[in-house]
Amino acid sequence: MSTRRETKEQVKRLWRDGEVRLSWHAENEMDAECLEIADVRHVLWYGRIVDDQVGDDGPRHRYHGEVVSGTPTGVIVELGEELVIVTVFLL
C-alpha cells in the first residue's frame, strides 16, 4: 500500500500524462455545481486526501480542498491504469 504522498504523486503523473477520465456522474455533478476541469485539478493538486477505500476497479481516495474560486469541494478518484474522477461535490 502506498503512502498518501505517493498517491498524490501518482494522481499528478496520471493527470500530466493525460490518463484521466471523468465518470458520467462526475460530469453531471460538475455541470450542476458549475465547476470546470481546472477546479477538479486544483483540488487534486492543492487539497488533501482525507479517506482511502477499495473501489470496484481499484483504490479510491477522497480529496478535500478548494476550487479556483475558493469554494470548499470534495473529489473522489479511483486509481488504476488511468485516473478516474468518480464524483465531485461541494463541502
C-alpha positions as CSV (number, residue, x, y, z in Angstrom):
1,M,0.0,0.0,0.0
2,S,1.3,3.4,-0.9
3,T,1.5,6.4,1.3
4,R,-0.8,9.4,0.7
5,R,2.2,11.4,-0.6
6,E,2.9,8.6,-3.2
7,T,-0.8,8.5,-4.1
8,K,-0.8,12.3,-4.7
9,E,2.3,11.9,-6.9
10,Q,0.6,9.1,-8.9
11,V,-2.5,11.2,-9.4
12,K,-0.4,14.1,-10.7
13,R,1.6,11.9,-13.0
14,L,-1.6,10.3,-14.5
15,W,-3.1,13.8,-15.0
16,R,0.1,15.1,-16.6
17,D,0.2,12.0,-18.9
18,G,-3.4,12.6,-20.0
19,E,-4.6,9.4,-18.4
20,V,-7.7,11.0,-16.9
21,R,-11.4,10.0,-17.3
22,L,-14.5,11.7,-15.9
23,S,-17.3,9.4,-14.9
24,W,-20.8,10.2,-16.1
25,H,-21.7,11.0,-12.5
26,A,-18.8,13.4,-12.1
27,E,-19.6,15.2,-15.3
28,N,-23.2,15.7,-14.1
29,E,-22.1,16.9,-10.7
30,M,-19.7,19.4,-12.3
31,D,-22.4,20.7,-14.5
32,A,-24.8,21.0,-11.6
33,E,-22.3,22.9,-9.4
34,C,-20.9,25.0,-12.3
35,L,-17.4,23.5,-11.9
36,E,-14.7,23.2,-14.5
37,I,-11.9,20.7,-15.0
38,A,-9.5,23.3,-13.7
39,D,-11.4,23.3,-10.4
40,V,-11.0,19.5,-10.1
41,R,-7.3,19.8,-10.9
42,H,-6.9,22.5,-8.2
43,V,-8.5,20.3,-5.6
44,L,-6.2,17.3,-6.6
45,W,-3.1,19.5,-6.7
46,Y,-3.6,21.5,-3.5
47,G,-6.2,19.6,-1.5
48,R,-5.5,16.7,0.9
49,I,-6.5,13.1,0.9
50,V,-8.9,12.5,3.8
51,D,-10.0,8.9,3.2
52,D,-8.8,5.8,1.4
53,Q,-11.1,2.9,0.3
54,V,-11.1,0.0,-2.1
55,G,-13.5,0.6,-5.1
56,D,-14.9,-1.6,-7.8
57,D,-11.9,-1.2,-10.1
58,G,-9.1,-0.1,-7.7
59,P,-8.2,2.1,-4.7
60,R,-10.4,5.2,-4.2
61,H,-9.3,8.3,-2.5
62,R,-11.4,11.2,-1.2
63,Y,-9.8,14.7,-1.5
64,H,-11.0,17.8,0.3
65,G,-9.7,21.2,-1.0
66,E,-10.8,24.4,-2.7
67,V,-11.6,25.1,-6.3
68,V,-10.0,28.0,-8.0
69,S,-12.6,30.5,-6.6
70,G,-12.0,29.2,-3.1
71,T,-15.2,27.1,-2.6
72,P,-14.6,24.1,-0.4
73,T,-15.0,21.0,-2.6
74,G,-14.5,17.2,-2.5
75,V,-13.3,14.9,-5.2
76,I,-13.3,11.1,-5.2
77,V,-10.8,9.5,-7.6
78,E,-10.2,5.8,-8.4
79,L,-6.7,4.7,-9.4
80,G,-5.8,2.0,-11.9
81,E,-4.3,2.2,-15.4
82,E,-5.9,5.7,-15.5
83,L,-7.2,8.3,-13.1
84,V,-11.0,8.2,-12.9
85,I,-12.8,11.2,-11.4
86,V,-15.7,9.3,-9.7
87,T,-17.5,12.3,-8.3
88,V,-17.2,15.9,-7.3
89,F,-19.2,17.6,-4.6
90,L,-19.3,20.9,-2.6
91,L,-18.4,20.7,1.0
